[in-house]
């Protein structure tokens, strides 16, 4: 291992290199290295024509993370799991300045692992029937992107998607401490991502591994059981700039994210009684004792808050695709971290857990739903968001609960006297005749007998063989005006249509316990 400066590290990345990098939002991302590469490119025009590959979305929605690569000429190709926090990359894609692919987050983590073992690729059912399927879009994000990374393959009479592995020239990873032999520990990190797989993929291709760390330790001083990346896989180490070495993009350091302390869950502020809490409360009613659960970013994050407030969070195990088991998932720009986690694993192993069908329930967000029960959360007009872990998780969970308001854009609501009052209707309908892109396939869900619910603040739908069925409405809501008139998707109304549980619309605790 050689200790070098960030400027020296940036010059090691040559024109045309294929670069793999770690990060989950801002967790475990080598921000000093990313920014140094951008500074070098802006000053000298090099490195140029890079290909970058990452699994989770890396960014703050502005300039940090993978946004540092969003300069014309700097990139030739992008292979990513999520783009919602990287608008600068999104602009390159929509302007046709780069080739670009969106692949499921879990698949990308497994592609790194495959490349580390010099395997040709990954075979999986994940993505069948979605825009990843080559019979639809093949994960390609613009007209410039022509090469197929995903193909159909039949094995023992069953249909799979085959994803080609990508050899790396450079691995950019982050850790907390490096010793003089290059061994890396992650005691301060909120997540581990898939650093060892990215490093292994570069070494298998005779590439280089550059690690950004907070500190250097003497050789032999690190507990070998805490070493996450052995020094034999690390070529260069850079001590990161202190102002860039945040634990997440929202917080400099939270000891509850890395097990240094356990915080009382009573310290988590209850949500105000608004549409977000209504949806979270109704979704929480789908939980069962002993459930293994995943919660998506955004609206579904409130489910964990409700479970904590009601005092039954301990009866189930929350998980986050970044690798956390137990505890309470963090939100916002700290998403991926876990408060009071019981265990933390590399992201690729968490997706083994998900793809293996071990989730009892997942709660994920709603952007668009159509008559077939398909969901789109990945593309809206020219704006590329990406699927993230949505496809892995939604296709393989035993039960799926989608959460979101019925309309969007200026929606104003309040709860009064145990009833939902719609003060101002949203300008955009989320339930449409046909989604712009299929991120979740209703047809595939029906083919495997997967139970699916769509929970909004005023109505609950379930996926049936015939399509979407309205099963519940909120007290105070007019069926015709507030529900049917605000839905362009074809739906049927259940003969047993009922009111949502009155406790959902009351102040204070619901005093609800799952059974």
PyMOL commands that set and color helices and strands:
alter all, ss='L'
color gray80, all
select helices_A, chain A and resi 6-11+31-44+66-69+87-94+105-116+195-204+224-226+231-233+242-244+255-257+265-267+275-284+299-310+313-315+332-334+347-355+390-396+442-447+479-486+502-505
alter helices_A, ss='H'
color red, helices_A
select strands_A, chain A and resi 2-3+18-21+50-54+75-80+99-102+121-124+150-155+158-164+170-174+177-179+184-185+208-213+215-217+227-229+236-239+292-295+317-320+324-325+328-329+338-339+343-344+361-365+368-369+375-376+379-380+383-384+399-403+407-408+412-416+419-424+428-429+451-455+459-464+467-473+491-499
alter strands_A, ss='S'
color yellow, strands_A
deselect
rebuild
show_as cartoon
